[in-house]
């Protein structure tokens, strides 16, 4: 009997009924609670040769590149997607979604290009047990920066703190994370980076500021025009993610 942690590429191909030509070059994992709207957006973007591997994911072609998208919430969901497709041979993992702000370096509307993630998500240490930090692929980071520079998109780079219990955040915790130099906090990036690192894949994070915690904002008390800023920034992040996905061809 072969259990999940022992499965090979061949095992996963058989389990998921997938052929080599349908394995995505890149997979975009989007960290958000609501999933239906995001799936619909990506169904339109990945309209060619679609395949739906799970309820929260879709794969298809965009400009002749095979790309996957999944809506994930928290480390366990991120690992369920990243693990299987890293094993199948997907080369690039791109974490998108949102972060709570821990630094005044970041502003609403900035794209947070994540260079490293602190592994307090409860999942990543199963993949990289001997470390606390896991890092993005430098080439993908540099390409994302260059794209933002060329398009004049505002961005910030740095490390993120990935947690497993968002609703347990307090002022004291937020101040501690901020004092340790983290730009933001999320629930998925360390997981995705760790799975990618374990299986020698490349990963990067492109995140949107959702609640500026260090300034006292929450999801329920934000600036008045937040939704418009969020939508514009999400569009830019999708654009960059599609560009980075093409680099794996």
C-alpha positions as CSV (number, residue, x, y, z in Angstrom):
1,X,0.0,0.0,0.0
2,X,1.3,3.4,-1.0
3,X,0.3,6.4,1.2
4,X,0.2,10.0,0.1
5,X,3.7,11.0,1.2
6,X,5.1,8.0,-0.7
7,X,3.3,8.7,-4.0
8,X,5.4,9.3,-7.2
9,X,4.5,11.4,-10.2
10,X,3.1,8.3,-11.8
11,X,0.9,7.6,-8.8
12,X,-0.5,11.2,-8.9
13,X,-1.1,11.1,-12.7
14,X,-3.1,7.9,-12.2
15,X,-5.0,9.3,-9.2
16,X,-5.9,12.5,-10.9
17,X,-6.4,11.0,-14.4
18,X,-4.1,13.5,-16.0
19,X,-1.8,13.3,-19.0
20,X,1.6,15.0,-19.3
21,X,0.3,17.6,-21.8
22,X,-2.3,18.7,-19.3
23,X,0.2,19.4,-16.4
24,X,0.5,23.2,-15.9
25,X,3.8,24.9,-16.3
26,X,2.8,27.3,-13.5
27,X,0.2,27.3,-10.8
28,X,-1.3,30.4,-9.2
29,X,-2.6,29.8,-5.6
30,X,-4.8,32.6,-4.4
31,X,-5.4,33.0,-0.7
32,X,-8.9,34.2,0.0
33,X,-12.0,33.0,1.9
34,X,-14.5,33.6,-1.0
35,X,-13.7,31.4,-3.9
36,X,-16.6,31.4,-6.4
37,X,-15.9,34.9,-7.9
38,X,-12.2,34.1,-8.4
39,X,-12.9,30.8,-10.1
40,X,-15.2,32.6,-12.6
41,X,-12.5,35.2,-13.4
42,X,-9.9,32.5,-14.1
43,X,-12.3,30.4,-16.1
44,X,-12.5,33.3,-18.5
45,X,-8.7,33.9,-18.5
46,X,-7.9,30.2,-18.9
47,X,-10.6,29.5,-21.5
48,X,-8.7,27.1,-23.7
49,X,-8.5,23.4,-23.0
50,X,-9.9,23.7,-19.5
51,X,-9.6,20.9,-16.9
52,X,-11.0,21.1,-13.4
53,X,-8.9,18.9,-11.1
54,X,-10.8,19.9,-7.8
55,X,-13.7,22.0,-6.7
56,X,-11.4,25.1,-6.0
57,X,-9.1,24.8,-9.0
58,X,-9.0,25.1,-12.8
59,X,-6.3,24.6,-15.4
60,X,-6.2,25.9,-19.0
61,X,-4.1,27.6,-21.6
62,X,-3.2,31.3,-21.7
63,X,-1.1,32.5,-24.7
64,X,0.0,28.9,-25.3
65,X,1.1,28.4,-21.7
66,X,-0.6,25.8,-19.5
67,X,-1.5,27.5,-16.2
68,X,-3.4,26.4,-13.1
69,X,-5.3,28.5,-10.7
70,X,-6.7,27.5,-7.3
71,X,-8.5,29.5,-4.6
72,X,-6.9,28.4,-1.3
73,X,-7.5,29.5,2.3
74,X,-4.8,28.7,4.8
75,X,-1.8,26.5,4.7
76,X,-3.5,23.1,4.5
77,X,-5.5,24.0,1.4
78,X,-2.4,25.6,-0.2
79,X,-0.5,22.4,0.4
80,X,-3.2,20.2,-1.1
81,X,-2.7,22.0,-4.4
82,X,1.0,22.8,-4.3
83,X,2.1,19.3,-3.2
84,X,0.2,17.4,-6.0
85,X,1.3,19.7,-8.8
86,X,4.9,20.1,-7.6
87,X,5.0,16.3,-7.7
88,X,3.4,16.3,-11.2
89,X,6.1,18.6,-12.5
90,X,4.7,22.1,-12.4
91,X,7.8,24.4,-12.3
92,X,6.5,27.7,-11.0
93,X,4.2,28.3,-8.0
94,X,2.9,31.9,-7.6
95,X,1.1,32.8,-4.3
96,X,-1.4,35.6,-4.6
97,X,-4.0,36.9,-2.3
98,X,-3.8,39.4,0.6
99,X,-1.8,40.4,3.6
100,X,-2.2,42.3,6.8
101,X,0.2,45.3,7.0
102,X,3.0,45.3,9.6
103,X,5.1,48.1,8.2
104,X,4.6,51.7,7.2
105,X,6.7,50.8,4.1
106,X,3.6,49.3,2.6
107,X,0.5,51.3,1.5
108,X,-2.9,50.4,0.1
109,X,-2.4,49.8,-3.6
110,X,1.2,48.5,-3.3
111,X,2.0,45.1,-4.7
112,X,3.9,43.1,-2.0
113,X,6.6,41.0,-3.8
114,X,7.5,38.5,-1.1
115,X,11.1,37.6,-0.8
116,X,10.9,35.3,2.2
117,X,8.3,33.8,4.6
118,X,8.5,32.9,8.3
119,X,7.1,29.4,8.8
120,X,4.5,29.6,11.5
121,X,1.6,28.2,9.4
122,X,1.6,24.7,10.9
123,X,2.2,23.0,7.5
124,X,5.6,24.2,6.1
125,X,7.7,22.6,8.7
126,X,6.4,19.2,7.6
127,X,8.3,19.9,4.3
128,X,11.3,21.8,5.7
129,X,11.8,20.7,9.3
130,X,15.2,22.3,10.0
131,X,14.5,25.9,9.3
132,X,12.3,28.9,10.2
133,X,12.4,30.9,7.0
134,X,11.8,29.8,3.4
135,X,12.7,32.1,0.4
136,X,11.3,33.0,-2.9
137,X,13.1,32.3,-6.2
138,X,15.4,35.3,-6.8
139,X,14.9,35.2,-10.5
140,X,11.1,35.4,-10.2
141,X,11.4,38.2,-7.6
142,X,13.7,40.2,-9.9
143,X,11.3,39.6,-12.9
144,X,8.4,40.8,-10.8
145,X,10.3,43.9,-9.7
146,X,11.4,44.7,-13.3
147,X,7.8,44.3,-14.5
148,X,6.5,46.7,-11.8
149,X,9.3,49.2,-12.7
150,X,8.4,49.1,-16.4
151,X,4.7,49.5,-15.8
152,X,5.2,52.1,-13.0
153,X,3.3,49.9,-10.5
154,X,3.9,50.7,-6.8
155,X,5.4,47.8,-4.9
156,X,7.3,46.8,-1.8
157,X,9.6,43.9,-1.2
158,X,10.5,42.0,2.0
159,X,9.6,39.1,4.3
160,X,6.1,37.9,5.5
161,X,5.0,36.2,8.6
162,X,2.7,33.3,7.8
163,X,0.4,32.3,10.6
164,X,-2.3,29.6,10.9
165,X,-4.7,31.6,13.2
166,X,-5.6,35.0,11.8
167,X,-8.4,35.6,14.3
168,X,-6.0,35.3,17.2
169,X,-4.0,38.4,16.2
170,X,-3.6,41.0,18.9
171,X,-1.9,44.4,19.1
172,X,1.0,42.8,21.0
173,X,1.6,40.2,18.3
174,X,1.3,42.7,15.5
175,X,3.8,45.0,17.2
176,X,6.2,42.1,17.8
177,X,6.0,41.0,14.1
178,X,6.5,44.5,13.0
179,X,9.5,45.0,15.2
180,X,11.1,41.9,13.7
181,X,11.0,43.5,10.3
182,X,8.1,41.7,8.6
183,X,6.3,43.7,6.0
184,X,3.0,41.7,6.4
185,X,1.3,38.6,7.7
186,X,-0.7,36.0,5.8
187,X,-1.8,32.4,6.0
188,X,-0.5,30.7,2.9
189,X,2.9,32.0,1.5
190,X,5.2,29.9,3.7
191,X,3.3,26.8,2.9
192,X,3.5,27.3,-0.9
193,X,7.2,28.3,-0.7
194,X,8.1,25.3,1.5
195,X,6.4,22.8,-0.8
196,X,8.1,24.4,-3.8
197,X,11.5,24.2,-2.1
198,X,11.0,20.6,-1.0
199,X,10.4,19.5,-4.6
200,X,12.9,21.9,-6.3
201,X,10.3,24.2,-7.8
202,X,10.4,28.0,-8.1
203,X,8.0,30.2,-6.1
204,X,7.2,33.8,-5.5
205,X,4.5,35.8,-3.7
206,X,2.5,38.8,-5.1
207,X,0.1,40.1,-2.4
208,X,-2.4,42.9,-2.0
209,X,-2.7,44.8,1.3
210,X,-6.1,44.0,2.9
211,X,-5.9,45.5,6.4
212,X,-3.1,47.8,7.6
213,X,-2.8,46.2,11.1
214,X,0.1,48.3,12.3
215,X,-2.1,51.4,11.7
216,X,-5.1,49.9,13.5
217,X,-7.1,48.9,10.5
218,X,-9.0,45.6,10.3
219,X,-11.1,43.9,7.6
220,X,-14.1,45.7,9.2
221,X,-12.6,49.2,9.5
222,X,-10.6,50.3,6.4
223,X,-10.2,53.4,4.3
224,X,-13.4,54.5,2.5
225,X,-12.2,53.7,-1.1
226,X,-10.6,50.4,-0.3
227,X,-12.7,48.2,-2.6
228,X,-11.7,50.3,-5.7
229,X,-8.0,50.1,-4.7
230,X,-8.2,46.4,-4.0
231,X,-9.8,45.7,-7.4
232,X,-7.2,47.7,-9.3
233,X,-4.3,46.0,-7.4
234,X,-5.8,42.5,-8.0
235,X,-5.9,43.2,-11.7
236,X,-2.2,44.2,-11.7
237,X,-1.3,41.1,-9.7
238,X,-3.1,38.8,-12.1
239,X,-1.2,40.6,-15.0
240,X,2.1,40.0,-13.3
241,X,1.3,36.4,-12.4
242,X,0.4,35.6,-16.0
243,X,3.7,37.2,-17.1
244,X,5.7,35.2,-14.6
245,X,3.9,32.0,-15.6
246,X,5.1,32.4,-19.1
247,X,8.7,32.2,-18.0
248,X,8.4,28.5,-17.2
249,X,7.9,27.6,-20.9
